[in-house]
Amino acid sequence: MIIMQYSFTFPADYDMAIIERRIQDNGSKLDGFPGLLLKAFLFSRSDDALLGARENRYAPLYVWKNAESMTRFLQSPGFVRLTQDFGWPRIKTWQALRTPEIKEVRNKPFLAITQRPILPYSTLTELELNGQLCGWDVCQWQLLDITFLEPPRQGEDNYRVGYLAAEDNSL
């Protein structure tokens, strides 16, 4: 499986209600997308004291079953529209090492992302996985830990989960 994320950072005075409306209007359109395990529609607001974010950001996170599914999405009209609205994103990817059951994360309103280096010559079979969703980028030797939670944890890269699309959203 492949974890994929891109993000858009907006000015401090950007009306984030536009992003929240976009999530409300479009979130369910990804339910049942072939090969998509889940998509967390993530956002942060610089004026959200509970979140502790410094920037206005839209940062969707995907878990794909395979490269073909991810490619199908990136070649879709929906992705074309996103690039027309917000620009051409830099897309980060990780090979998934651990994925959650949808029912574990379904109603969690927050998500925390932590990235840390994998030290040279580490015993790769003994890496400490701290999140419900974990992956690695073996090009940059980074480990990704993602935890769906409530409430957010101080000092972490926290986001609100505006919607969680899933392959089978009846769970």
C-alpha positions as CSV (number, residue, x, y, z in Angstrom):
1,M,0.0,0.0,0.0
2,I,1.0,3.6,-0.6
3,I,0.5,6.6,1.7
4,M,0.3,9.8,-0.3
5,Q,0.0,13.5,0.8
6,Y,0.2,16.9,-0.7
7,S,-0.6,20.2,1.0
8,F,-1.4,23.8,0.1
9,T,-0.6,26.6,2.5
10,F,-2.7,29.7,2.4
11,P,-2.2,33.3,3.6
12,A,-3.2,34.2,7.2
13,D,-6.2,36.1,5.9
14,Y,-7.4,33.4,3.6
15,D,-11.1,32.4,4.2
16,M,-10.7,28.8,5.3
17,A,-14.5,28.4,5.1
18,I,-13.8,27.9,1.3
19,I,-11.8,24.8,2.2
20,E,-14.3,23.5,4.7
21,R,-17.1,24.0,2.2
22,R,-15.0,22.2,-0.5
23,I,-14.6,19.2,1.9
24,Q,-18.3,19.1,2.7
25,D,-19.3,19.3,-1.0
26,N,-16.7,16.8,-2.3
27,G,-15.7,14.5,0.5
28,S,-18.2,11.8,-0.2
29,K,-17.3,11.7,-3.9
30,L,-14.2,9.7,-3.0
31,D,-16.2,7.0,-1.1
32,G,-15.8,3.8,-3.0
33,F,-13.0,5.1,-5.3
34,P,-11.4,1.9,-6.7
35,G,-8.2,1.1,-4.8
36,L,-8.6,3.8,-2.2
37,L,-8.4,2.4,1.3
38,L,-9.0,5.9,2.8
39,K,-8.7,9.6,2.3
40,A,-8.5,12.0,5.2
41,F,-9.5,15.5,4.2
42,L,-7.2,17.4,6.5
43,F,-7.1,21.1,7.2
44,S,-5.6,23.5,9.7
45,R,-6.5,27.1,10.6
46,S,-4.1,29.5,12.1
47,D,-6.9,30.9,14.3
48,D,-7.7,27.5,15.8
49,A,-6.4,27.6,19.4
50,L,-7.3,24.0,20.1
51,L,-5.3,22.8,17.1
52,G,-2.3,25.0,17.7
53,A,-1.6,25.4,14.0
54,R,0.5,28.2,12.7
55,E,-0.7,28.2,9.2
56,N,-3.9,27.8,7.1
57,R,-3.5,24.6,5.2
58,Y,-5.3,22.0,3.2
59,A,-3.4,18.7,3.3
60,P,-5.3,15.6,2.2
61,L,-3.8,12.3,3.0
62,Y,-4.5,9.1,1.1
63,V,-3.9,5.4,1.5
64,W,-3.8,3.6,-1.9
65,K,-3.9,-0.2,-2.3
66,N,-1.5,0.0,-5.2
67,A,0.3,2.3,-7.7
68,E,-2.4,1.8,-10.4
69,S,-5.1,3.2,-8.1
70,M,-3.0,6.2,-7.2
71,T,-2.2,6.8,-10.9
72,R,-5.9,6.6,-11.8
73,F,-6.7,9.3,-9.2
74,L,-3.8,11.6,-10.3
75,Q,-5.0,11.3,-13.9
76,S,-8.6,12.0,-13.0
77,P,-10.7,15.1,-13.6
78,G,-10.9,15.7,-9.9
79,F,-7.2,16.0,-9.5
80,V,-7.0,18.3,-12.6
81,R,-9.6,20.5,-11.0
82,L,-7.6,20.6,-7.7
83,T,-4.5,21.8,-9.6
84,Q,-6.5,24.4,-11.5
85,D,-7.9,25.8,-8.2
86,F,-4.8,25.6,-6.0
87,G,-1.7,24.9,-8.2
88,W,0.6,22.0,-8.9
89,P,1.4,20.2,-5.6
90,R,4.6,18.4,-4.5
91,I,3.3,15.0,-3.7
92,K,5.0,13.0,-0.9
93,T,4.7,9.2,-0.8
94,W,5.6,6.5,1.6
95,Q,5.3,2.7,1.5
96,A,2.8,1.7,4.1
97,L,4.1,-0.4,7.0
98,R,0.9,-0.3,9.1
99,T,-2.7,0.6,8.2
100,P,-5.6,1.0,10.6
101,E,-9.0,-0.6,10.3
102,I,-11.5,2.1,9.2
103,K,-13.7,1.5,12.2
104,E,-10.7,2.4,14.5
105,V,-10.3,5.9,13.0
106,R,-13.8,6.6,11.6
107,N,-14.9,9.2,14.2
108,K,-11.6,10.8,15.2
109,P,-11.8,14.5,14.6
110,F,-8.0,15.1,14.7
111,L,-4.9,13.6,13.2
112,A,-1.2,14.1,14.2
113,I,1.7,13.5,11.8
114,T,5.2,12.9,12.9
115,Q,8.2,12.3,10.6
116,R,11.5,11.2,11.9
117,P,14.8,10.0,10.3
118,I,15.7,6.3,10.0
119,L,19.3,6.2,11.1
120,P,21.9,4.6,8.8
121,Y,22.4,0.9,9.4
122,S,19.3,0.6,11.5
123,T,17.8,-2.8,11.9
124,L,14.8,-2.2,9.6
125,T,12.8,-5.1,11.0
126,E,12.9,-3.5,14.5
127,L,11.8,0.1,13.7
128,E,9.5,1.5,16.3
129,L,6.1,2.2,14.7
130,N,4.2,4.7,16.9
131,G,1.1,5.5,14.8
132,Q,-2.0,3.8,13.6
133,L,-0.9,4.5,10.1
134,C,2.9,4.2,9.5
135,G,5.1,4.2,6.4
136,W,8.6,4.8,5.2
137,D,10.3,6.8,2.5
138,V,13.4,4.8,1.7
139,C,14.7,7.5,-0.7
140,Q,15.0,10.0,2.2
141,W,15.1,7.4,5.0
142,Q,12.2,8.8,6.9
143,L,9.6,7.1,9.0
144,L,6.0,8.4,9.1
145,D,3.8,8.0,12.1
146,I,0.1,9.1,11.9
147,T,-2.3,9.0,14.8
148,F,-6.0,9.7,14.6
149,L,-7.0,11.1,17.9
150,E,-9.1,13.3,20.1
151,P,-8.1,15.8,21.4
152,P,-5.0,17.0,19.5
153,R,-1.6,16.7,21.2
154,Q,0.4,19.8,21.8
155,G,3.7,20.1,19.9
156,E,2.7,17.9,17.0
157,D,1.7,18.6,13.4
158,N,-2.0,18.5,14.0
159,Y,-4.9,18.7,11.6
160,R,-8.7,18.5,11.7
161,V,-10.2,15.7,9.8
162,G,-13.0,17.3,7.8
163,Y,-14.1,14.0,6.2
164,L,-12.8,10.5,6.0
165,A,-13.6,8.9,2.7
166,A,-13.1,5.1,2.4
167,E,-13.4,2.2,0.0
168,D,-16.3,0.9,2.1
169,N,-17.8,3.8,4.1
170,S,-20.5,1.6,5.6
171,L,-18.2,0.3,8.3
